[in-house]
Structure formats: C-alpha cells, structure tokens
Amino acid sequence: MVSSAKKKLIRKNNTFLVVVFLVSFFLFVLFAYSLYSYDLVLLSPGGGNEKLTTSFVIAFFVGLIATLAIMVVVLYFILHNVENEY
C-alpha cells in the first residue's frame, strides 16, 4: 500500500507533468505548422535566401525532435507514476 502523503505527491507531480506535456505538444504543433507554412513560402515564386532557408529548416527539425523527445519522456513518467500510485 502507498501512503496518503505519497499519493498526493504523485498526483501533484502528475499535474506538473501533464502541463509540461501539453506545453511541449503545443510547441510541437507550432514548429510543425511554422515549417509547413515556411515551406509554402519557399515554393512560391521568388523563394528566399538559400543559406537562411537551410539553417531555418535544420533549426525547426531540431525543435520538432526535441519537443517530441520531451513529450515521450514526460508521457513515460506520467504512466510510471500512475502505475506506482495503485
């Protein structure tokens, strides 16, 4: 059996982790949408500076991968905490 104080701490920790998950999900969607919309600008006539474009795309892919990694790790901890609560 898990003590009442430990259950409260796990629930509080889960609330924080859910907030972190939602924020990282929002950033993931923002990065994906920005990359998509910027790609549409590049495909239009008179595209952009190619050097800037390459660094921009690399930065956004790194952002996408980082936020995805954060979401996976946080989801693991949420599920692990829920499993330990009962």
Backbone bond lengths (Angstrom), bond angles and torsions (degrees), N, CA, C in turn:
res aa  C-N    CA-C-N  psi(-1)  N-CA   C-N-CA  omega(-1)  CA-C   N-CA-C  phi
1 M - - - 1.449 - - 1.529 111.24 -
2 V 1.294 115.49 143.13 1.460 121.21 178.60 1.521 108.48 -99.21
3 S 1.323 116.07 137.48 1.467 119.48 -177.66 1.529 111.07 -67.84
4 S 1.332 114.76 160.22 1.466 121.04 -178.09 1.531 111.42 -64.03
5 A 1.340 116.57 -39.09 1.468 120.21 -179.74 1.529 110.72 -65.37
6 K 1.337 115.75 -38.96 1.470 118.99 179.85 1.525 110.53 -68.39
7 K 1.343 116.95 -37.00 1.473 119.71 177.18 1.522 110.90 -62.37
8 K 1.347 117.22 -42.01 1.467 121.02 178.49 1.524 110.70 -62.04
9 L 1.340 116.12 -41.89 1.463 120.41 179.27 1.526 110.97 -64.53
10 I 1.327 116.26 -40.97 1.474 119.99 179.11 1.528 109.80 -64.46
11 R 1.342 117.74 -42.27 1.469 120.31 179.19 1.525 111.36 -64.08
12 K 1.348 116.09 -41.13 1.466 120.32 178.86 1.527 109.87 -64.11
13 N 1.326 116.16 -42.45 1.460 121.55 178.27 1.524 110.33 -63.55
14 N 1.329 117.43 -41.15 1.461 120.90 178.46 1.523 111.44 -63.42
15 T 1.320 117.98 -38.69 1.464 120.89 178.06 1.520 110.37 -60.64
16 F 1.334 115.85 -45.00 1.467 120.52 177.95 1.531 110.47 -61.90
17 L 1.335 116.65 -43.79 1.463 120.30 -178.90 1.528 111.68 -65.81
18 V 1.321 117.12 -36.64 1.468 120.06 177.73 1.525 110.16 -65.29
19 V 1.332 117.30 -40.28 1.469 120.93 177.53 1.528 110.02 -63.03
20 V 1.338 117.02 -44.45 1.469 120.45 178.10 1.529 110.14 -61.36
21 F 1.339 116.99 -41.60 1.459 121.29 178.99 1.527 110.83 -61.36
22 L 1.333 117.02 -45.73 1.466 120.49 -178.43 1.528 111.77 -65.74
23 V 1.331 116.72 -39.72 1.468 120.17 178.01 1.531 110.17 -64.81
24 S 1.344 116.83 -44.14 1.463 118.86 179.83 1.527 110.90 -67.32
25 F 1.340 117.73 -34.41 1.460 120.31 176.39 1.525 110.47 -64.39
26 F 1.346 116.82 -42.20 1.455 121.27 177.51 1.541 110.23 -61.03
27 L 1.340 116.64 -43.62 1.468 119.90 177.96 1.521 111.41 -64.26
28 F 1.332 116.99 -38.78 1.462 121.13 178.00 1.524 110.72 -60.36
29 V 1.332 116.18 -46.54 1.473 120.55 178.85 1.527 110.17 -63.89
30 L 1.335 116.29 -40.33 1.464 120.70 179.56 1.529 111.22 -63.15
31 F 1.336 116.02 -45.37 1.467 119.86 177.50 1.531 111.02 -61.77
32 A 1.318 116.48 -45.19 1.466 120.02 -178.16 1.526 110.89 -63.95
33 Y 1.325 117.11 -44.03 1.464 120.16 179.88 1.529 111.01 -65.92
34 S 1.333 116.87 -41.18 1.470 120.05 179.50 1.523 110.91 -63.23
35 L 1.326 115.69 -41.76 1.464 119.54 178.89 1.524 110.31 -64.43
36 Y 1.318 116.74 -42.01 1.463 121.61 178.89 1.529 111.01 -63.63
37 S 1.331 117.16 -46.80 1.468 119.62 -177.24 1.525 110.90 -70.01
38 Y 1.348 116.87 -35.24 1.458 118.81 178.44 1.521 110.14 -68.95
39 D 1.328 117.50 -34.00 1.462 121.40 176.69 1.522 109.86 -63.33
40 L 1.310 118.01 -37.19 1.464 120.90 177.57 1.528 110.63 -64.93
41 V 1.343 116.72 -36.48 1.471 120.25 177.97 1.523 109.32 -65.31
42 L 1.339 116.73 -40.37 1.466 120.03 -179.42 1.519 112.06 -66.60
43 L 1.324 117.01 -32.95 1.456 120.17 -178.37 1.523 112.11 -76.58
44 S 1.336 116.30 -17.46 1.460 119.11 179.43 1.530 109.70 -73.88
45 P 1.333 117.40 160.28 1.467 120.12 179.77 1.534 111.25 -60.02
46 G 1.310 116.83 140.21 1.459 122.00 -179.16 1.515 110.86 74.56
47 G 1.298 119.57 46.15 1.466 128.87 -177.49 1.504 115.46 -42.95
48 G 1.204 131.26 -129.94 1.452 125.54 -177.21 1.508 110.56 -143.26
49 N 1.302 116.10 -171.37 1.448 122.18 176.29 1.531 108.22 -66.81
50 E 1.331 117.52 122.71 1.467 120.49 -172.94 1.522 112.39 -67.68
51 K 1.337 117.67 -36.01 1.466 120.38 179.97 1.530 109.98 -66.43
52 L 1.325 116.31 -43.37 1.465 121.19 177.58 1.524 110.45 -63.38
53 T 1.312 116.16 -40.73 1.453 121.57 -179.09 1.521 111.35 -61.22
54 T 1.324 117.22 -45.72 1.459 120.98 -178.78 1.521 111.09 -62.59
55 S 1.321 118.09 -46.39 1.464 120.30 -179.63 1.529 110.86 -67.07
56 F 1.322 116.70 -35.20 1.465 120.82 178.16 1.528 110.61 -64.23
57 V 1.311 116.38 -46.80 1.468 120.77 -178.94 1.529 110.37 -64.97
58 I 1.332 118.05 -41.34 1.463 120.99 177.74 1.524 110.26 -62.59
59 A 1.326 117.04 -44.26 1.462 120.69 179.74 1.528 111.16 -61.65
60 F 1.308 117.41 -41.31 1.456 119.13 -179.67 1.524 112.29 -71.76
61 F 1.337 118.30 -34.55 1.467 119.59 174.84 1.518 110.91 -65.62
62 V 1.333 117.16 -39.37 1.463 120.30 176.04 1.535 109.41 -63.09
63 G 1.326 117.51 -42.26 1.462 121.16 176.72 1.519 112.15 -61.35
64 L 1.333 116.65 -43.07 1.467 120.50 177.90 1.528 111.21 -61.36
65 I 1.316 116.48 -46.55 1.468 120.58 -178.34 1.525 110.52 -66.31
66 A 1.337 117.26 -40.86 1.468 120.63 -179.53 1.532 111.29 -64.71
67 T 1.325 117.12 -45.40 1.464 118.62 -179.77 1.528 111.15 -68.35
68 L 1.319 117.61 -34.47 1.462 120.54 176.24 1.532 110.62 -64.83
69 A 1.331 116.47 -41.68 1.467 120.52 178.04 1.534 110.91 -63.46
70 I 1.331 116.73 -42.12 1.469 120.62 177.92 1.529 109.67 -60.99
71 M 1.334 117.32 -44.35 1.457 120.12 -179.60 1.528 111.68 -61.86
72 V 1.328 117.55 -41.47 1.466 120.82 -179.15 1.529 110.75 -65.98
73 V 1.324 117.08 -44.98 1.469 120.61 -179.58 1.525 110.88 -64.53
74 V 1.316 117.29 -44.53 1.464 121.05 -179.99 1.527 110.14 -64.39
75 L 1.318 117.55 -41.83 1.462 120.90 178.22 1.530 110.73 -61.81
76 Y 1.323 117.16 -39.34 1.465 120.94 176.27 1.527 110.47 -59.87
77 F 1.337 117.34 -46.83 1.461 120.44 -179.05 1.530 111.87 -66.00
78 I 1.332 117.23 -37.61 1.467 119.84 177.47 1.530 109.76 -61.58
79 L 1.322 116.35 -48.63 1.464 119.82 -178.89 1.527 111.24 -65.47
80 H 1.317 116.99 -37.40 1.467 121.25 178.55 1.528 110.40 -65.24
81 N 1.333 117.50 -41.53 1.469 121.34 178.80 1.521 111.77 -66.49
82 V 1.319 116.97 -40.59 1.466 120.21 179.49 1.527 109.59 -64.45
83 E 1.318 115.83 -39.19 1.465 120.29 178.53 1.528 111.01 -64.35
84 N 1.325 117.52 -38.47 1.463 121.57 -179.29 1.523 113.18 -77.06
85 E 1.339 116.93 -18.10 1.457 119.96 -176.27 1.523 111.46 -70.46
86 Y 1.327 117.06 -29.54 1.471 119.56 -175.17 1.514 112.55 -110.52
